Amino acid sequence: MRVLGIETSCDETAAAIVDSHAPCGERIRGESILSQLDEHRAYGGVVPEIAARSHLDHIDRMVHEAMTQAGCTFADLDGIAATGGPGLIGGVIVGVMTAKTLAMVHKRPFIAVNHLEGHALTPRLSHDVAFPYLLLLVSGGHCQILVVEDIGRCHRLGTTIDDAAGEAFDKVAKMLGLGYPGGPALEQAATLGKADRFRLPRPMKGRPGCDFSFSGLKTSVRQTVEKLPPGPLSEQDRHDLAAGFQAAVVDAVSDRIHRAIRLFQDRWPQGQTLVAAGGVAANMALRHMLQDAAIQHGLEFVAPPLRWCTDNAAMIAWAGAEHLIRGQTDSLDFRPRPRWPLDPHAPKSTGAGAAKA
């Protein structure tokens, strides 16, 4: 099953072709991605209007490059998939309309992919992970723990009640003057700092359930900065605050993930794998903690290669192929969705990050 995937939900314009029949490591036939970092750097974050216009300017070229790499024509494709949400709606519309047009012109099935399910299924692209598995989905807009039971079927165990972890990383990095994008810059600064210099809270640690909270931690960093001597932060201040913040996030997530693993093993005893996905899953301190947690509970730990943790089209093409294999396609009147929960039956959360998901 050969599928073209298109990803335009945030600030990467990407296209990829995957072959579901190929062995692991050989499934991506062509891949093209254009980052908009330079376009948004001056603003310290993604500007939706700029992102949408950039997608519109470049998506045709990205598709052409991916198709050329794959050495295939549209006649060789079994389907065309695009991120249908959640995401910045202007960008999502660009990708969906491009995919619909190609599907209509070339008479190929169209598959609208939930961006979060793209992340959730990436471990099956890279490692052939069997269902069910426990997933920590952690990114700039989302922070959830889910049991991925099958294609299109997830059970949410926990979610953020306020900010997502990646959002907190970016905002704290901005506070500390570490540059954009904030997550990688903060992780790098943390390697040079002392995590125990500043006392920062571990939100939700020890509380029942598997929900997250990062807003209070972010506020605590700001208050700590304000208590330091007037004037610019020293390099050591920046490094120590980055290290303390990162350690607090990892400790808080550790508490939640151990609780989730116990629930998972009790209710889904056939499950054997703990998975991390999403942009923040590229953080090595977080990966090491998750690896240790998996070993402690007798699970295998799987995280996609770093380049597939951030937004990409290969995961969208793969998710499209997984749906297409099961005969699941979408009509051309599909409406792009700014919000699209992976578990529509989960109770609503008050948090902004959770609402996006």
Residue, then its C-alpha position, 0 to 999 in steps of 0.5 A: m500500500r503506497v500512500l502520499g501524506i501531507e502535513t501542514s498543521c503548524d510550521e512544517t510544510a511536508a510531504a512523504i510517500v510510504d510503502s506499508h508492504a516494505p520492511c521496517g527501515e525501508r518504508i519511506r520512499g520519499e520525504s520532503i520537509l520545509s521548516q518555517l523557523d526562520e520566518h517565525r523566529a523574530y516573533g518568538g513563536v508561530v504566527p498562524e497567518i504567516a504559517a498558512r501563507s508559507h504552506l500555500d507557497h511551498i506545498d506543491r514543491m514539497v509534494h513534487e520533491a517527495m514524489t520525485q524521490a520516491g520515483c513514482t507517479f500519482a498512478d502508482l499511489d493507492g491513496i492520498a492522506a493529509t492532516g485533517g486536524p487538530g492544528l492551526i486551522g489555516g494551515v490544516i485547510v491548505g493541506v486538506m484542500t491540496a490532498k482533496t484536489l490531488a485525490m479528485v484529479h487522480k481518482r485516488p482515495f482521500i484519507a483525513v488523518n488525525h495529527l495526534e494519531g499520526h504521532a501515536l502510530t509512528p512507533r508502528l512505522s519505525h518498530d512494528v509495535a503491536f497493539p495495545y501499547l501505552l503512549l505518552l504523547v507530549s508536544g507543544g500543544h498536547c500532553q496526554i497518556l493514552v492506551v492505543e488499542d487499535i487504529g482509530r481507537c485510543h483510551r485516554l488515561g490522563t491529560t494536561i489540565d492547563d499548559a502542555a509540556g512543550e508549551a511550558f518548555d518554550k515559554v520558560a526558554k523565552m523567559l530565560g532568553l534562550g532563543y527560539p525554538g525554546g525546547p531544544a535550546l533549554e535542553q542544551a542549557a540544562t546540560l550546563g546547569k545544576a538542577d538542585r540550585f533552585r527549588l521548583p515544584r513537581p506539579m501533581k506529584g503524588r495526586p490520584g490519577c494521571d493528569f498533568s499540570f505545568s502552568g504553576l511550574k512555569t510561574s514558579v520559574r518566573q517568580t524565581v527569576e524576579k527574586l534574583p538580583p536586578g539586571p540581566l541573568s547570568e549564564q550560570d543563572r540561565h543554565d541552572l534554571a533550565a536544569g531545574f525546570q527540566a528536572a521538575v518536568v521529568d520528575a512530574v512526568s515520571d510520577r504520572i507515567h508510573r501510575a499509568i503503567r500500573l493501570f495499563q498492566d492491570r487493565w490491558p495485561q496483554g500490552q508489552t510496550l511503553v511508547a513516547a511520541g511528539g516533539v518533546a519525546a526528543n528530549m533525552a532526559l525524558r527518554h532516559m526516565l521513560q526507559d528506566a520506568a519501562i525496565q522497572h515494570g517489565l515493558e519494552f520502551v520504544a521512541p521513534p527516531l528523533r526526526w519523526c518526533t517532531d511534525n512530519a509527513a511520513m507519520i501522516a502517510w503511515a497513518g493513512a496507509e493503516h486506515l486504508i488497509r482497513g478500508q477506511t477512507d473519507s469523502l471529499d466533503f470532509r471539513p478540517r478540524p481545529r480540534w479532534p480528540l483521540d478519545p472522544h469518550a474521555p471526560k472534558s478537561t478544563g485545560a487549554g492544552a487538553a481542549k486542543a486534543 
